[in-house]
C-alpha cells in the first residue's frame, strides 16, 4: 500500500521540474493525479503515469486564474470522486532585472502566479476537502522568501507571501481537518533555473553550483517531491502551518567561511 493509496491529488505546475516529479511520485504511491499546467507537456506527464499503470488526468490552464483553478478542482472531484491532496507548485521567476529596474507589470504578474495562485488553490481545494473532514495542502515557497537577496525582488516578495499565506490558512481552516504547509526549496535544477546551470557549465564552474549550502551541491526535483509526499501523507498528520526548507542547509546559517 502506497502512502497516498486511493487518494486524489491535484498538482499545479505539473508539466516539468518539481511538479512533474511530484506527479510521478504521488502516482507511484497510489494517488490518482490531476496534473495541471499552462504547458501542453502536462498531457505527456499524465499519459506517462497511465502507461505505467497509474491513474491520472491532465488539464491545461493558468494557476493564477480563479476560473481555471476552480474548474481543475471540480474536474478532480468529477473524475476521481473527491480531493485529498493539493500541491500548489506553479510559479514563475519573473526575470532577473535589478531591483530598481523591475516594473510594476513584472511585479503584478509574479504576484498573480506565485501568490494569488496558491491562494486560489487553497481556497478551492479546501472547499472540496472540508466535507471529507481531512486534507493536505502543500504550497511551494522558497528560501528566497525566508532570507533576502535569494532572487529578484518580485520573486522573493511573492514567496515570503506564500509562507505567511500557509500560516494564515492553517488557522483559518482550524477544526476542519485540512492541513496547510509550505516547502522552501533552495537551488533546484529545473526549467526555471536552467540558465544558471547552463552558464556555469559553459564557464566550467559547474562544480561550484550550490557551494553556499552545507551539502555544497544543488538539489534535484525528486528531493522536493519527496518532501511534498511526506507533507501530503499521514506521516505528517501533526504538521500544520509550517514552512520547511529543503535547501541542503543554505538557509541555516549566516555567510560562512570554511576553516579547513
C-alpha positions in Angstrom: 0.0 0.0 0.0 1.4 3.4 -1.0 1.4 6.4 1.3 -1.3 8.0 -0.9 -3.2 4.9 -1.8 -6.6 5.6 -3.3 -6.3 9.4 -2.6 -6.8 12.1 -5.2 -4.1 14.7 -5.7 -4.3 18.0 -7.6 -0.9 19.3 -8.7 -0.2 22.7 -10.3 2.9 23.3 -12.4 2.9 19.6 -13.1 4.4 19.7 -16.6 8.0 20.0 -15.5 10.5 20.1 -12.7 9.3 19.7 -9.2 5.6 19.4 -10.2 6.3 16.6 -12.7 8.5 14.8 -10.2 5.7 15.0 -7.6 3.0 13.8 -10.0 5.0 10.7 -10.8 5.9 10.1 -7.1 2.4 10.6 -5.9 1.1 8.2 -8.6 3.7 5.7 -7.6 2.4 6.0 -4.0 -1.1 5.2 -5.1 -2.7 8.6 -5.8 -5.0 9.4 -8.6 -3.5 12.6 -10.0 -4.9 15.6 -11.8 -1.9 17.2 -13.4 -2.4 20.9 -14.2 -0.2 23.3 -16.1 -0.3 26.0 -18.7 2.1 23.9 -20.9 0.7 21.2 -23.1 3.5 19.0 -21.9 1.3 18.2 -18.9 -0.6 15.9 -21.1 2.5 13.8 -21.6 3.0 13.6 -17.8 -0.5 12.2 -17.3 0.0 9.8 -20.2 3.3 8.5 -18.8 1.6 7.8 -15.4 -1.3 5.9 -17.0 1.0 4.0 -19.3 2.9 3.0 -16.1 -0.3 1.6 -14.6 -1.3 4.6 -12.6 -4.3 6.9 -12.7 -4.0 10.4 -14.0 -5.7 13.1 -16.0 -4.4 16.4 -17.4 -5.8 19.9 -17.6 -4.2 22.9 -19.3 -4.9 26.1 -17.5 -3.5 29.1 -15.7 -2.8 28.7 -11.9 -3.3 32.4 -11.4 -6.8 32.5 -12.9 -9.7 31.6 -10.5 -11.9 30.1 -13.1 -9.2 27.7 -14.2 -8.3 26.6 -10.7 -12.0 26.2 -9.7 -12.5 24.1 -12.9 -9.5 22.0 -12.1 -10.7 21.1 -8.6 -14.2 20.3 -10.0 -12.5 18.1 -12.6 -10.6 16.2 -10.0 -13.7 15.6 -7.9 -15.7 14.6 -11.0 -13.1 12.3 -12.5 -11.8 10.7 -9.3 -14.6 11.1 -6.7 -13.1 13.8 -4.4 -9.9 15.6 -3.4 -7.5 14.7 -0.7 -4.2 16.5 -1.6 -3.3 19.7 -3.3 0.3 20.6 -4.3 0.2 24.3 -5.3 3.6 24.3 -7.0 3.2 26.5 -10.1 5.5 29.5 -10.2 7.5 31.9 -12.3 10.8 33.6 -11.7 9.8 36.9 -13.3 13.1 37.8 -14.8 16.5 38.9 -13.4 16.2 42.6 -13.7 17.9 44.7 -11.0 15.5 45.9 -8.3 15.4 49.5 -9.4 14.6 48.3 -13.0 11.8 46.0 -12.1 8.4 47.2 -13.4 5.0 47.2 -11.8 3.8 44.9 -14.6 6.5 42.3 -13.7 5.5 42.5 -10.0 1.8 42.1 -10.8 2.4 39.0 -12.9 4.8 37.4 -10.4 2.4 38.0 -7.6 -0.6 36.8 -9.7 1.0 33.4 -10.4 3.2 32.9 -7.3 1.0 34.2 -4.5 -2.6 34.6 -5.8 -2.2 31.2 -7.4 -1.6 29.4 -4.1 -4.4 31.3 -2.5 -6.8 30.1 -5.2 -5.5 26.6 -4.9 -6.0 26.6 -1.1 -9.4 28.3 -1.4 -11.0 25.9 -3.9 -9.2 22.7 -2.7 -10.2 23.3 0.9 -13.8 23.7 -0.2 -13.6 20.2 -1.7 -11.8 18.7 1.3 -13.8 20.1 4.2 -16.8 17.9 3.7 -14.5 14.9 3.9 -13.1 16.1 7.2 -9.5 15.8 6.1 -7.0 17.0 3.5 -3.4 18.1 2.9 -2.4 21.3 1.0 1.2 21.9 0.2 2.5 25.1 -1.4 5.9 25.8 -3.0 7.5 28.8 -1.4 11.3 29.3 -1.5 14.3 30.1 0.7 14.2 33.4 -1.2 11.1 34.1 0.9 13.0 33.3 4.1 16.1 35.4 3.5 16.6 38.5 1.3 18.7 38.6 -1.8 17.9 35.0 -2.7 16.4 36.1 -6.0 14.7 39.1 -7.6 12.5 41.4 -5.5 9.2 40.3 -7.0 10.0 36.6 -6.7 11.3 36.9 -3.2 8.4 39.0 -2.1 5.9 36.6 -3.6 7.5 33.6 -1.8 7.6 35.4 1.5 3.9 35.9 1.0 3.3 32.2 0.4 5.0 31.4 3.7 2.6 33.8 5.5 -0.3 32.6 3.5 0.0 29.0 4.7 0.3 30.2 8.3 -2.9 32.2 7.9 -4.7 29.4 6.0 -3.8 26.8 8.6 -5.6 28.8 11.2 -8.5 29.9 9.0 -9.1 26.1 8.4 -8.8 25.3 12.1 -11.1 22.4 13.1 -11.7 21.2 9.5 -9.0 18.5 9.4 -7.3 20.3 6.5 -3.6 20.9 6.9 -1.7 23.6 5.0 2.1 23.7 4.8 4.9 25.1 2.5 8.1 23.8 1.1 11.0 26.3 0.7 13.3 24.8 -1.9 16.9 26.0 -2.3 18.7 25.9 -5.6 17.0 23.1 -7.6 17.8 22.2 -11.2 14.6 22.9 -13.0 13.5 24.7 -16.2 13.2 27.9 -14.1 16.9 27.7 -13.1 18.3 26.0 -16.2 20.1 29.2 -17.4 22.1 29.3 -14.1 23.3 25.7 -14.6 24.0 26.2 -18.3 26.1 29.3 -17.8 28.1 27.6 -15.1 28.7 24.6 -17.3 29.8 26.8 -20.2 32.3 28.6 -17.9 33.5 25.3 -16.4 32.4 26.3 -12.9 29.5 23.9 -12.5 31.4 22.3 -9.6 30.7 25.5 -7.7 26.9 25.3 -8.1 25.3 25.1 -4.7 28.6 25.7 -2.8 26.9 28.0 -0.3 24.8 25.2 1.1 26.2 22.9 3.8 25.9 20.0 1.4 27.7 22.0 -1.3 25.5 21.0 -4.2 22.3 21.9 -5.9 19.1 19.9 -5.3 17.0 17.8 -7.7 13.3 18.0 -8.3 12.8 14.5 -6.8 14.1 15.7 -3.5 11.4 18.4 -3.3 8.8 15.8 -4.4 9.8 13.6 -1.5 9.1 16.4 1.0 5.8 17.1 -0.8 4.9 13.5 -0.4 5.7 13.5 3.3 3.6 16.6 3.9 0.7 15.2 1.8 0.7 11.9 3.7 -0.4 10.8 7.1 3.2 10.7 8.2 2.8 14.5 8.6 -0.6 14.3 10.3 0.6 16.7 13.1 2.5 19.1 10.8 0.5 22.2 10.1 1.2 25.9 9.2 4.9 25.2 8.6 7.4 26.3 6.0 10.1 23.7 5.7 13.4 24.4 3.9 14.7 21.8 1.6 17.9 23.5 0.6 20.9 21.5 1.7 21.4 23.7 4.7 21.7 27.0 2.8 19.3 29.0 5.0 20.5 27.6 8.3 23.5 29.9 8.6 24.9 33.4 8.1 27.6 33.6 5.4 30.2 31.1 6.5 33.9 30.8 5.8 35.1 27.2 5.7 38.0 26.8 8.1 39.6 23.7 6.5 
